[in-house]
Amino acid sequence: MYELRAFIRDIDRRIDNAKKDLVETQEELSTDVEVKANMVHDIGEKIGKKLAEAENQGAEGNVEESLKMMEEVEKLKEEKRKAEMDYRNSMPASTYQQQKLRVCEICSAYLGIHDNDRRLADHFGGKLHLGFIKLRDKLAALEVRISLADCAVLFFTLTYLWTLYNLKVFMCLIVKKWRTEKITRAFSQRDREMGRTYFFVLSAAVAASECCFAMFCGPNGQLSD
């Protein structure tokens, strides 16, 4: 868990450093041109992801689903052509020919605005990118489980302390009653019913907290993978 978190943090640092390097090395664009460039990048990423998913669906035998995704890809390609035309017309030809790079937010790879659909599909459907997605999803799931386990431990601790406190109060009341009334007889039927009810409530509270603790923690009190 801790090794996985450290690994993902290291990748995130690499992504941040790569973004800083691009800001320093790439020619700065105007706000309007930057927006248009990002539009081309975004549509290109959607095409790459859809192509990769369509290929996976086809490989698994889901032909209809694959064809449906390819239809969506064709629509996205048309949107990309329009976005590229708008982007090309907003700057000099010499500047347009320069590769505008972007950093993948998942695996830190560089993606170019002029990358073709095949290159983007290979990236988003590649083992490296998909592997990082699985690692990030695994880390997110573990962090949720740890948060739930921490809540369960806190609930168990508070319930245990509450039970001890109420047990002490109950015993003090019994001793006080013995001393004030100076009785040596057995409890009355009402006293016995109250005592059984009280201890039943306390036992149920402890059992509930133990169930919550065991649900999110392993047999040794540690979070399981």
HELIX and SHEET records of a PDB file:
HELIX    1   1 TYR A    2  THR A   25  1                                  24    
HELIX    2   2 THR A   31  ALA A   59  1                                  29    
HELIX    3   3 VAL A   63  ARG A   88  1                                  26    
HELIX    4   4 ALA A   93  TYR A   96  1                                   4    
HELIX    5   5 ASP A  117  PHE A  124  1                                   8    
HELIX    6   6 LYS A  127  GLU A  181  1                                  55    
HELIX    7   7 GLN A  189  PHE A  216  1                                  28    
SHEET    1   A 2 LEU A 101  VAL A 103  0                                        
SHEET    2   A 2 TYR A 110  GLY A 112 -1                                        
END                                                                             
